[in-house]
Amino acid sequence: MKLQSLFRQFVSSSAPSEQDQEPTYKELDSRLIKSTRYDFDSQHLYIRFHDGREMVYCRVTPYAYNAFLNAESFSNHFYSFIHMRYLKYPLM
């Protein structure tokens, strides 16, 4: 019995699940924003800044995220359409 439980622990811990994997961020060419990612299920937009902060913006539609990614200036679009329009909180 002990050998089987040890084997199960080894197998379950050696294969990373989807939940254990680090989310993938998209690097941006911006002086303000370092990278971003979007969670379609929760509609959360995660933004990492060059100064080390990371913010989560809630209830951002996929359309709004797509518009952000296709903007000529990520910083200008961020300040005009995201920063003050969505509920946000810092990520620790």
Order of alpha helices (4+ residues) and beta strands (2+ residues): alpha-beta-beta-beta-beta-alpha-alpha-beta
